[in-house]
Amino acid sequence: MSAPYAPPPPSAAGKDRTTLWGVLGIVLGLLCCGILGVIFGYLSIRDARRYGQSQVLGWLAIAFGVINIIGSAVLRATGNYPIGND
């Protein structure tokens, strides 16, 4: 009898979180937190460059985060922001 084979070493694909960061950035950038959208977008682009993948999700997350930040600033400046106007 021989001993069972050792499991293969973890690959780089297991550490690739490009899609995770991109989707989190898009969702948070659209819904609530523009700053987090920009941060997760940057992380997605960084991982995409590292692993040779598409950077589209990261750029979308950054764009939506910036749109959220600008939209929130405009709403606050005009007094139409629904939170905190009690």
C-alpha positions in Angstrom: 0.0 0.0 0.0 1.1 3.5 -0.7 0.3 6.7 1.1 -2.3 8.9 -0.4 -1.1 11.8 -2.5 -0.6 15.1 -0.9 -3.0 17.8 -1.9 -1.7 20.2 -4.6 -0.4 23.5 -3.5 -2.8 26.4 -3.5 -2.9 28.2 -6.8 -2.9 31.9 -7.5 -6.5 31.6 -8.7 -7.6 31.0 -5.1 -6.2 34.4 -4.1 -7.7 36.2 -7.0 -10.5 38.5 -5.7 -10.9 40.7 -8.7 -14.6 39.9 -9.3 -15.4 40.1 -5.5 -13.9 43.5 -5.2 -15.5 44.7 -8.4 -19.0 43.5 -7.5 -18.8 44.9 -4.0 -17.6 48.2 -5.3 -20.4 48.5 -7.8 -23.1 47.5 -5.3 -21.8 49.8 -2.5 -21.1 52.6 -5.0 -24.6 52.5 -6.3 -26.5 52.0 -3.1 -24.9 53.8 -0.3 -21.2 54.4 0.1 -19.4 56.1 -2.8 -16.1 56.1 -0.9 -16.2 52.3 -0.4 -17.1 51.9 -4.1 -14.0 53.8 -5.1 -11.8 51.8 -2.6 -13.2 48.4 -3.8 -12.8 49.5 -7.4 -9.2 50.3 -6.8 -8.7 46.9 -5.2 -10.4 45.2 -8.2 -8.1 47.0 -10.7 -5.0 46.2 -8.7 -5.9 42.5 -8.6 -6.9 42.5 -12.3 -3.5 43.8 -13.2 -1.8 41.3 -11.0 -3.6 38.3 -12.4 -4.0 39.6 -16.0 -7.8 39.9 -16.0 -10.2 42.5 -17.2 -10.3 45.8 -15.3 -13.9 46.7 -16.3 -15.6 45.9 -13.0 -13.0 48.0 -11.1 -13.5 51.0 -13.4 -17.3 50.7 -13.1 -17.1 50.6 -9.3 -15.0 53.7 -9.3 -17.3 55.5 -11.7 -20.4 54.6 -9.7 -18.7 55.6 -6.5 -17.8 59.0 -7.9 -21.3 59.5 -9.2 -22.7 58.7 -5.8 -20.3 61.1 -4.1 -21.1 63.9 -6.5 -24.9 63.2 -6.4 -24.8 63.2 -2.6 -22.9 66.5 -2.5 -25.4 68.1 -4.9 -28.4 66.9 -2.9 -26.8 68.1 0.4 -26.0 71.5 -1.2 -29.5 72.0 -2.5 -31.1 70.9 0.8 -32.9 67.9 -0.8 -31.0 65.2 1.0 -33.6 63.0 2.7 -31.5 62.0 5.7 -30.9 64.5 8.5 -33.4 67.1 7.6 -35.7 66.6 10.6 
